[in-house]
Amino acid sequence: MPASGEQAEEAAGDLPATAGARTRLSCPSCGSSHVAQVLGDNGGVSYVCTACGHSWS
């Protein structure tokens, strides 16, 4: 079982970097960091703020 504990610690160690990357993107309308990346109709990437609903690409 120690191996699974070590894996959990490693996974937890990865979370701050991932969370940090997400906080860099914020909604230009309301400033919220609650942003989802979505694929557009033509295959491009767009973003949608889950707080206010504003979308942009």
C-alpha positions, 0 to 999 in steps of 0.5 A: 500500500505505500506505493499507492500513497506515493502515487497519490502524493505525486498526483496531488503534487501535479494539481497546483501546476494545473490549477495555476495554468487554469487561473491565468485565463479569465473572462474579459467581460466579468474577470472570473477564472471559471472558463471552459474551453470548447470546440467551435463549429469549424474546429477552432477553439473558443472559451465560455465563461461559466459564471456569466455566459460570455463566449470568445475565441 
